[in-house]
Amino acid sequence: MRQVLEFNTRWAFSKEAEHRPETMPNKWIWVNLPHTWNNIDGIDGGNDYYRGTCWYANEVDKTEWLPKADEYYLEFRGANSSADVYVNGKHLAHHDGGYSTWRVNVTEEFKKSEKPFVVVSVDNSPNREVYPQMADFTFYGGLYRDVNIICVNHSHFDLDYYGAPGIAVTPEVNGKNANVTVEVYTTNVKEGQTITYKLKSACGCVVTEKTVPANKTKTVLEVENVHKWHGRKDPYLYTCEVTLNENEEVLDNVSTRFGVRTFRIDPNEGFFLNDEYYPLRGVSRHQDRLGKGNALSKEDHKEDMELIAEVGATTIRLAHYQHDQYFYELCDEYGMVIWAEIPYISDHMPTGRENTISQMKELVAQNYNHPSIVVWGLSNEISMKGSSEDLLENHRILNDLCHEMDKTRLTTIACVSMCSMDDPYVQIPDVVSYNHYFGWYGGDTTMNGPWFDKFHAKHPNIPIGCSEYGCEALNWHTSNPTQGDYTEEYQAYYHEELIKQLFTRKYIWSTHVWNMFDFGADARAEGGENGQNHKGLVTMDRKYKKDSFYAYKAWLSDDPFVHLCGKRYVDRVEDVTKVTVYSNLPEVELFANGVSLGKKTAEDHFFYFDVPNAGTTELKAVAGEFEDTSRINKVEVFNEAYRLKEKGAILNWFDIEAPEGYFSINDKISDILASFKGKLVLMGLAKDVMKQMKSSDQKKGGMGDMMPSGDGLMQMLGGFSILRIASMASMANVTFTKE
């Protein structure tokens, strides 16, 4: 029978080695997998994290722990972003793509030696043939997921096709029953061998089974009175077990869980699961965390899923690449409806077409059996520079490929906000979503809902969703939140407004907050903490749920609760201060130092109270059997610890206060443009910026090539102050001095 052994411990690692070692190194450092070399420098800002080739080496002691087998495979669950495998000095494989499973047949070399010597070079340096190369997240290098040794009989279920599990299960609902088509892929089967197909219920009971000759690799099994997989409400899973037999011996075995469900996406009515309206309201997720980068444990993945489930999400967009197989399994178990995509993102590379195809084949082949997945994502914001014919052709190829490999699911794209509704790119997939940040990157929050209404009216037959929306928040605070201040209060206000606009439009087939967690983006230098994107509802270390987390919980979760906002905003100068409470219960009562300030109801789950602010006030919010407490304190002068302080921020030559008749870097670009002289100054500045962007080293993975130039740049950024633009400039490889 098949044996799968973890090969994660005591790897020798080097970032300095210039050549592949011939023998086991004794001066390298020892690491256990999963491992990344960018867990620190990938999130500290500066866009200068190490991108290059690093080496891993290990020995396999066959006498101690490797069982005898006809064939051996090395299985890599994730090596970012390109890798080469050598065994006993012989080059056996090269793989491009850092987020999928891939395998190498090492049988011949393993049988030559009692201690096969394995060396893996992993390279995350810039490469115009491998995606991603330009995006707003860190491309962590390393063997950051498990490595396994798979031991199999000469006759076995396939291990060579795009990292797939060797089994594909396709359920089809037939009234109260289901017809389950099971197809397996075999290697070196012989006459006289048989295959046994067995379906089990969630409790492990055999539902049905069938034994057929081994050359019959496709069969249909019927499940009577089928129990459907129904998302968060009832994520019921069956198991399919298949064995390859010879006489009475089991030569190989594979199994997979699967769910039986139907779904459809209606351009007017939204998403339906098993013919029941099932609104998809959820979050996007990146796979990294503070101090670990992308080298996560199963416990880390499980904690992420628990937090996403707590907020009440029904859907997750797994951005912007293939995630760990364990996390897809958690999605099945927890009933999350999933958007899965490849890292075809931001910068279309004509030289990267083959890599988009291979990564899509891996994504579909490896994840075909997951009932949680309903759409395959072709690309994200790829039309930033416009939709060339080569880009369009690439998407048609991917779209056709998905439909050829999987006739049960739909395709989608995430369009950049400025992409025209009439762009032919929008017409390619089955359904469409847009990334909009009105209210954070220009515009205001009121623009979001009307934009979707306009798209829906213009394209009534195209299902439209919102694949990204959000704004950044750190531990900054104010009683007068404004766009771009990075306060927790503005983020809460932003999401209150977006919830009311997006969730009340039934035709929007899905919404995904950007992002569930703060994540590494080493090119970023804004908000006072460089190297991260802080749009998360939860901090990158998973230790703090921002107030906006509870705004979603109030709308989406059935678990009763009450939450007092502003717990980190204690010192306040105003005599009467606004206090916000979130709850999914119908009525909230607020107490200040034990005195009731009254009861309030709110259909939108957001409760607002005016609280007298004198001395120290202990607050308690009560909703039904639930309560939450916080404290505020009256101060005469604003606590500067709450005010954003940019690292390396530019300064006004006249310090902070602008003399009368002058603009300052605190003024908005749109206001400065209204002045003739101001426009001349800014257009000259824009030319200098564009020149610097074009001459900078785009291989860093910065955002420079994505930006429009000249008047277009000024118009798009009109709602930004000069200070905010300067703080974000590092993403475009632009440097402002303080002067």
HELIX and SHEET records of a PDB file:
HELIX    1   1 THR A  107  PHE A  110  1                                   4    
HELIX    2   2 GLY A  231  LYS A  233  5                                   3    
HELIX    3   3 LYS A  298  VAL A  311  1                                  14    
HELIX    4   4 GLN A  325  TYR A  334  1                                  10    
HELIX    5   5 PRO A  350  GLY A  352  5                                   3    
HELIX    6   6 ARG A  353  ASN A  367  1                                  15    
HELIX    7   7 GLU A  389  MET A  405  1                                  17    
HELIX    8   8 PRO A  424  GLN A  427  5                                   4    
HELIX    9   9 THR A  445  MET A  447  5                                   3    
HELIX   10  10 ASN A  448  LYS A  458  1                                  11    
HELIX   11  11 GLU A  488  LEU A  502  1                                  15    
HELIX   12  12 ASP A  547  LEU A  556  1                                  10    
HELIX   13  13 GLU A  640  TYR A  642  5                                   3    
HELIX   14  14 ILE A  669  LEU A  673  1                                   5    
HELIX   15  15 PHE A  676  SER A  695  1                                  20    
HELIX   16  16 GLN A  698  LYS A  700  5                                   3    
HELIX   17  17 GLY A  704  MET A  706  5                                   3    
HELIX   18  18 GLY A  710  MET A  716  1                                   7    
HELIX   19  19 ILE A  722  MET A  728  1                                   7    
HELIX   20  20 ALA A  729  ALA A  732  5                                   4    
SHEET    1   A 4 GLN A   3  GLU A   6  0                                        
SHEET    2   A 4 VAL A 147  VAL A 152 -1                                        
SHEET    3   A 4 GLU A  71  PHE A  76 -1                                        
SHEET    4   A 4 TRP A 102  ASN A 105 -1                                        
SHEET    1   B 6 ILE A  29  VAL A  31  0                                        
SHEET    2   B 6 TRP A  11  SER A  14 -1                                        
SHEET    3   B 6 THR A  53  GLU A  59 -1                                        
SHEET    4   B 6 PHE A 117  ASP A 123 -1                                        
SHEET    5   B 6 SER A  82  VAL A  87 -1                                        
SHEET    6   B 6 LYS A  90  ASP A  96 -1                                        
SHEET    1   C 2 HIS A 156  PHE A 157  0                                        
SHEET    2   C 2 THR A 186  THR A 187 -1                                        
SHEET    1   D 3 ILE A 167  ASN A 174  0                                        
SHEET    2   D 3 ASN A 177  VAL A 184 -1                                        
SHEET    3   D 3 LYS A 218  VAL A 223 -1                                        
SHEET    1   E 4 VAL A 206  PRO A 213  0                                        
SHEET    2   E 4 THR A 194  LYS A 200 -1                                        
SHEET    3   E 4 TYR A 238  GLU A 246 -1                                        
SHEET    4   E 4 GLU A 249  PHE A 258 -1                                        
SHEET    1   F 2 TRP A 229  HIS A 230  0                                        
SHEET    2   F 2 ASP A 234  PRO A 235 -1                                        
SHEET    1   G 3 PHE A 263  ASP A 266  0                                        
SHEET    2   G 3 GLY A 270  LEU A 273 -1                                        
SHEET    3   G 3 GLU A 276  TYR A 277 -1                                        
SHEET    1   H 8 ILE A 464  GLU A 468  0                                        
SHEET    2   H 8 VAL A 432  ASN A 435  1                                        
SHEET    3   H 8 LEU A 410  CYS A 415  1                                        
SHEET    4   H 8 ILE A 373  ASN A 380  1                                        
SHEET    5   H 8 VAL A 337  GLU A 341  1                                        
SHEET    6   H 8 THR A 315  LEU A 318  1                                        
SHEET    7   H 8 LEU A 280  ARG A 285  1                                        
SHEET    8   H 8 SER A 510  VAL A 513  1                                        
SHEET    1   I 2 PHE A 519  GLY A 520  0                                        
SHEET    2   I 2 GLN A 532  ASN A 533 -1                                        
SHEET    1   J 3 VAL A 562  LEU A 564  0                                        
SHEET    2   J 3 VAL A 576  SER A 583 -1                                        
SHEET    3   J 3 PHE A 606  PRO A 612 -1                                        
SHEET    1   K 5 ASP A 571  ARG A 572  0                                        
SHEET    2   K 5 PHE A 626  LYS A 634  1                                        
SHEET    3   K 5 THR A 616  ALA A 623 -1                                        
SHEET    4   K 5 GLU A 587  ALA A 592 -1                                        
SHEET    5   K 5 VAL A 595  THR A 601 -1                                        
END                                                                             
